[in-house]
Amino acid sequence: MEDLVSINNLNIEARTRAGTLKVVNDLSFTIKKSETLCVVGESGCGKSVTALSLMSLLPEGILKVSSGDILFDNTNLAQLSEAELEGIRGNEISMIFQEPMTSLNPLFTVGEQVSEVIRRHKNLNKEKAWVSAVELLDAVKIPNPDKRAFDYPFQLSGGQRQRVMIAIALACQPKILIADEPTTALDVTIQAEILALINMLKQETGTAVMFITHDMAVVAQMADRVVVMHPGKKVEEGTVHEIFNNPQHEYTKSLLAAVPKLGEMASKKYPEPMRLVGEKKTKALKPIVGTNEPLLKVNNLVTRYPVKGGVLRRTVARVHAVEDVSFTIMKGKTLSLVGESGCGKSTVGRSLIRLVEPTSGDVNLDGQNILSLNPKDMREARSNIQMVFQDPFSSLNPQRPLFDQVAEPLRNYGTVKREVLQEKIGDLFDRVKLPRSFMQRYPHQLSGGQRQRIAIARALALNPKLIIADEAVSALDVSVQAQVLNLMMELQVDLGLSFLFISHDMAVVERVSHDVGVMYLGRLVEIGPRPSIFRNPQHPYTQDLLKAVPIADPDKRKSERDLNFKPLPSPIHDLSHDPAPSEYKEVAKDHYVLTTDCGY
C-alpha cells in the first residue's frame, strides 16, 4: 500500500529559559492510505507536538522543526508557503482536538462553524454550504441535525460537541484525519460511539487516521499499526497484534502491564493492586478484604437544583440531579459509582459533604447524621470526609508551595503543634511516595501524577475515615494511573480507609471496588458486590454499559452493532413532577436491581 505520510528523522526543539530542549528526537514513521496508525506514550513524550508539526501549527517562537522531512502525498510540507499550507490544512489534512469546548467558537452556531470550513475550501455559497453542514451533522449522528445546527456549543453535550468537531474535520473529505486524544474526557458510552463513528467514516471515505492516545484499550480497538514513543523517541513500531501479543521494548511491556483489563478480576472476590513491570512482589499485593462494619449509610438522598426564569427570576422548573439514592459503605472497603456524565454520581459525592446542599434524605457517618449538623459541627465532621478531585492542578493553589497546601488542613483545624508540623508533613510526603525535597516546590513543577499524590496527601492530613475520589485518575497516563491506584489501595490497607470511588472507567472500577453502584438519570439502577455486578448484570443500562467498554485486545474489537445506547433524557422537570420512589428487587445476595421506571 502506498505511503500517504512519511516522517523522516524529525527533530523538534523547544526554546526554554535554560536553553534549547529537544522534544522530538530523530523520529521516523509512515502512514499508508486508508490506514489507522496509533501513536502512544505518556504525556510529554512528543505525540501531540509531532501531530502539530504535520499540520504546520507549531507555536512560533516556542517550538520549531530543527531538521528532518515531513512528506505528505510526496510533497515536502516544509518547502510550502503559508498560502499553500492553508490550502492543505483543514482540506487535505484535518485534526480533531481533545477538548472541543476550547476548539469551538462559543459565539457561533455549530452549523455556522461547519459550513465555514466548507465555504472556505469548497467555494460554495452560504445556502449550499449550510445544506452540506446539516448533512455532515446527520452523518456523525447528531439527532435532529436540521434543528441542532442552530444550537451553540454550550447547548450540546460533550459527546455531541466532539461529533461536531469530527464533522468539521471531515467536511472536505481529507486524505488524513489526525485525532489527538479525542475520547479522553468522554464517558465509556460516548467514547465507544465516537470510536465506532471514526471507524465507520474511515471505511466509507477511505481516509487515513493518525490516532494519538495513551489508552491502550483504545489502541486495540482502532489501530492497524502502532508507534510507541518515550520521551521524544520512537522505541517500538509494529502491527497492533505484534505490539499486544509480542512487545519487545521494556517500556511497551510496562504500558501494557499498567492497563486494567476488564475481566481480569473475574475470579477474585476482593480488590488487589496491579503487578507493574519492574516492581518487586510485596505484601501490599495481597487482596484488600476490608470489614463488614458500616461506616456511611445513605438513605433516600435527593438533590434538586432550581431553574430560574422570567423577569423576576422565579423558580420555573427543577433539575432532578439525584433521586432517592440509598447505599452503605463499609469500613476499609470501596464503593464505586459509575455512569454517564449527567447521571448524578458527582452530585452524590458533593452532597455527602454538603458542598451541594441535598433536598432531603439521611447521611449517617459513624452514627452521626451529617445533614442535621449546624455549620460549626459540619466543619468538624468534614475532617472525617475528604475529597480528591479529577484535576489536581485546578484544586491546588499555583502561588503557594506544596508544604503550605498540605499543611493547610492541619492549620485550619489546629490538630498539630507548630513544632511538629514539619515532621508531620514530611511523613505525609513519605506516605504518598514523594521526596521531602518537593515540599518547597510549586504545583507547576510537578507532573500530573505527582500533583494527584499531593492532593491525596492533603486529603490524608486530617486522618479521615472516608475519601471521595471523583474521577481522581481519569486524566492520568495509564502507567501513572496504575501507580496512583496502587497507592490508594496500599493506603486503604495501612490506614483502614474507605473510598467512594466515582468513575466512568469500568476496567479501573473492576480493579479497585468491593461494591459497585450504577447510576442513570439520578437513580441508582443497580448495586451489589463487584463480582456479581460484572458477572451477572441485570439492568439493561448496566448491560449496555459493560458492552461498550473497549478491551485491550485487538481480537476483541467492538463494532457499532454491539452498541445500543439511548440518548440521556433531560433531568429538568416542571414543578409539579413527583417521581416515584426507588424500589428494588434482590436478584442475588446483596445484589439489587431497580424496578422503578428510570427512563432507560
C-alpha positions, 0 to 999 in steps of 0.5 A, a space after each residue: 500500500 502506498 505511503 500517504 505520510 512519511 516522517 523522516 528523522 524529525 527533530 523538534 526543539 523547544 526554546 526554554 529559559 535554560 536553553 534549547 530542549 529537544 522534544 522530538 528526537 530523530 523520529 521516523 514513521 509512515 502512514 499508508 492510505 486508508 490506514 489507522 496508525 496509533 501513536 502512544 506514550 505518556 504525556 510529554 513524550 512528543 505525540 501531540 507536538 509531532 501531530 502539530 508539526 504535520 499540520 504546520 501549527 507549531 507555536 512560533 517562537 516556542 517550538 520549531 522543526 530543527 531538521 528532518 522531512 515531513 512528506 505528505 502525498 510526496 510533497 515536502 510540507 516544509 518547502 510550502 508557503 503559508 498560502 499553500 499550507 492553508 490550502 492543505 490544512 483543514 482540506 487535505 489534512 484535518 485534526 480533531 482536538 481533545 477538548 472541543 469546548 476550547 476548539 469551538 467558537 462559543 459565539 457561533 452556531 455549530 452549523 455556522 462553524 461547519 459550513 465555514 470550513 466548507 465555504 472556505 475550501 469548497 467555494 460554495 455559497 452560504 445556502 449550499 454550504 449550510 445544506 452540506 453542514 446539516 448533512 455532515 451533522 446527520 452523518 456523525 449522528 447528531 439527532 435532529 441535525 436540521 434543528 441542532 445546527 442552530 444550537 451553540 456549543 454550550 447547548 450540546 453535550 460533550 459527546 455531541 460537541 466532539 461529533 461536531 468537531 469530527 464533522 468539521 474535520 471531515 467536511 472536505 473529505 481529507 486524505 488524513 484525519 489526525 485525532 489527538 486524544 479525542 475520547 479522553 474526557 468522554 464517558 465509556 458510552 460516548 467514547 465507544 460511539 465516537 470510536 465506532 463513528 471514526 471507524 465507520 467514516 474511515 471505511 466509507 471515505 477511505 481516509 487515513 487516521 493518525 490516532 494519538 492516545 495513551 489508552 491502550 484499550 483504545 489502541 486495540 480497538 482502532 489501530 492497524 499499526 502502532 508507534 510507541 514513543 518515550 520521551 521524544 523517541 520512537 522505541 517500538 513500531 509494529 502491527 497492533 497484534 505484534 505490539 499486544 501479543 509480542 512487545 519487545 521494548 521494556 517500556 511497551 511491556 510496562 504500558 501494557 502491564 499498567 492497563 486494567 483489563 476488564 475481566 481480569 478480576 473475574 475470579 477474585 472476590 476482593 480488590 488487589 493492586 496491579 503487578 507493574 513491570 519492574 516492581 518487586 512482589 510485596 505484601 501490599 499485593 495481597 487482596 484488600 478484604 476490608 470489614 463488614 462494619 458500616 461506616 456511611 449509610 445513605 438513605 433516600 438522598 435527593 438533590 434538586 437544583 432550581 431553574 430560574 426564569 422570567 423577569 423576576 427570576 422565579 423558580 420555573 422548573 427543577 433539575 432532578 440531579 439525584 433521586 432517592 439514592 440509598 447505599 452503605 459503605 463499609 469500613 476499609 472497603 470501596 464503593 464505586 459509582 459509575 455512569 454517564 456524565 449527567 447521571 448524578 454520581 458527582 452530585 452524590 459525592 458533593 452532597 455527602 459533604 454538603 458542598 451541594 446542599 441535598 433536598 432531603 434524605 439521611 447521611 449517617 457517618 459513624 452514627 452521626 447524621 451529617 445533614 442535621 449538623 449546624 455549620 460549626 459541627 459540619 466543619 468538624 465532621 468534614 475532617 472525617 470526609 475528604 475529597 480528591 478531585 479529577 484535576 489536581 492542578 485546578 484544586 491546588 493553589 499555583 502561588 503557594 508551595 506544596 508544604 503550605 497546601 498540605 499543611 493547610 488542613 492541619 492549620 485550619 483545624 489546629 490538630 498539630 503543634 507548630 513544632 511538629 508540623 514539619 515532621 508531620 508533613 514530611 511523613 505525609 510526603 513519605 506516605 504518598 511516595 514523594 521526596 521531602 525535597 518537593 515540599 518547597 516546590 510549586 504545583 507547576 513543577 510537578 507532573 500530573 501524577 505527582 500533583 494527584 499524590 499531593 492532593 491525596 496527601 492533603 486529603 490524608 492530613 486530617 486522618 479521615 475515615 472516608 475519601 471521595 475520589 471523583 474521577 481522581 485518575 481519569 486524566 492520568 497516563 495509564 502507567 501513572 494511573 496504575 501507580 496512583 491506584 496502587 497507592 490508594 489501595 496500599 493506603 486503604 490497607 495501612 490506614 483502614 480507609 474507605 473510598 467512594 470511588 466515582 468513575 466512568 472507567 469500568 476496567 479501573 472500577 473492576 480493579 479497585 471496588 468491593 461494591 459497585 453502584 450504577 447510576 442513570 438519570 439520578 437513580 441508582 439502577 443497580 448495586 451489589 458486590 463487584 463480582 456479581 455486578 460484572 458477572 451477572 448484570 441485570 439492568 439493561 443500562 448496566 448491560 449496555 454499559 459493560 458492552 461498550 467498554 473497549 478491551 485491550 485486545 485487538 481480537 476483541 474489537 467492538 463494532 457499532 452493532 454491539 452498541 445500543 445506547 439511548 440518548 440521556 433524557 433531560 433531568 429538568 422537570 416542571 414543578 409539579 413532577 413527583 417521581 416515584 420512589 426507588 424500589 428494588 428487587 434482590 436478584 442475588 445476595 446483596 445484589 439489587 436491581 431497580 424496578 422503578 421506571 428510570 427512563 432507560 
